[in-house]
Amino acid sequence: MTYSTIETNRLANIAIHSGPSPLGQWLMAALRRLVSRPAAAPAPRDRVREAAELRAFAEGARRTDSRFAAELFAAADRHELLDV
């Protein structure tokens, strides 16, 4: 297979880009922003609010399954007393 001089010259004159592509640059910048962010402190837990929500759920379950509701009420009491 032979190539014409014009074809060879056209292919030989392709500019080779030595740096990263624009997409690669954008991805690297995004990764740097994600990695360099300081970790946010976890939000403090409000055990009283969580226990109240569990009691409200247990109240709804009381008519259909009273034993399950009793277990939920007991779990809410234990959760509220935890000191972690």
Backbone torsions as a table, in degrees:
resi	resn	phi	psi	omega
1	MET	NA	130.5	179.7
2	THR	-117.6	147.4	179.0
3	TYR	-109.6	146.2	177.1
4	SER	-74.8	160.5	-179.4
5	THR	-63.8	-36.6	-179.4
6	ILE	-64.8	-45.5	179.8
7	GLU	-62.3	-43.2	-179.9
8	THR	-63.9	-43.9	179.8
9	ASN	-65.2	-38.9	-180.0
10	ARG	-64.4	-42.0	-179.7
11	LEU	-72.1	-33.0	-178.4
12	ALA	-72.8	-20.6	-177.0
13	ASN	-94.5	14.0	178.2
14	ILE	-72.1	128.9	179.4
15	ALA	-76.4	128.6	179.0
16	ILE	-97.4	121.8	-178.5
17	HIS	-86.9	120.7	-174.5
18	SER	-89.3	-18.2	-178.5
19	GLY	-93.5	177.2	178.6
20	PRO	-69.9	154.6	180.0
21	SER	-70.3	164.7	177.5
22	PRO	-58.9	-38.0	177.3
23	LEU	-65.2	-41.0	177.7
24	GLY	-63.4	-39.1	177.7
25	GLN	-64.4	-42.3	179.8
26	TRP	-64.4	-43.5	179.4
27	LEU	-63.5	-42.7	179.0
28	MET	-63.2	-40.8	178.8
29	ALA	-65.0	-40.8	179.3
30	ALA	-64.8	-42.0	178.7
31	LEU	-64.9	-38.8	178.2
32	ARG	-63.3	-40.2	178.5
33	ARG	-65.1	-39.5	-179.8
34	LEU	-68.1	-41.9	-176.1
35	VAL	-74.9	-34.0	-174.4
36	SER	-82.9	-7.4	179.6
37	ARG	-70.9	135.3	175.4
38	PRO	-70.6	144.8	-179.7
39	ALA	-68.2	131.7	178.7
40	ALA	-75.6	142.1	178.3
41	ALA	-69.4	138.8	179.5
42	PRO	-64.1	147.1	179.9
43	ALA	-66.9	138.9	178.8
44	PRO	-65.5	144.3	-179.1
45	ARG	-84.4	140.0	176.1
46	ASP	-105.7	90.4	-174.2
47	ARG	-64.9	-32.3	179.1
48	VAL	-65.7	-43.4	179.1
49	ARG	-66.1	-43.6	179.5
50	GLU	-61.4	-42.0	178.8
51	ALA	-65.3	-39.1	178.5
52	ALA	-63.9	-39.5	177.3
53	GLU	-64.6	-39.6	178.5
54	LEU	-66.8	-39.0	177.5
55	ARG	-65.1	-38.7	177.1
56	ALA	-63.2	-39.6	176.7
57	PHE	-65.3	-41.9	179.6
58	ALA	-64.0	-37.0	178.1
59	GLU	-61.3	-37.9	177.9
60	GLY	-69.2	-29.3	-179.2
61	ALA	-88.4	-6.1	-174.3
62	ARG	-61.1	-39.8	-177.7
63	ARG	-70.4	-36.4	-175.6
64	THR	-87.0	-34.5	-178.3
65	ASP	-148.9	90.7	-173.5
66	SER	-67.0	-33.3	179.5
67	ARG	-68.7	-41.1	177.2
68	PHE	-63.1	-41.6	178.7
69	ALA	-62.1	-39.8	178.6
70	ALA	-63.0	-39.7	176.7
71	GLU	-63.3	-39.6	178.9
72	LEU	-66.6	-40.8	177.3
73	PHE	-62.0	-41.7	178.7
74	ALA	-65.3	-40.2	178.4
75	ALA	-64.3	-38.3	177.9
76	ALA	-63.5	-41.1	177.9
77	ASP	-62.8	-44.1	179.5
78	ARG	-64.2	-41.6	-177.6
79	HIS	-64.1	-38.7	-178.3
80	GLU	-68.2	-29.5	-177.9
81	LEU	-85.7	-11.9	-179.6
82	LEU	-62.3	137.8	179.1
83	ASP	-121.7	78.6	-177.5
84	VAL	-112.7	NA	NA
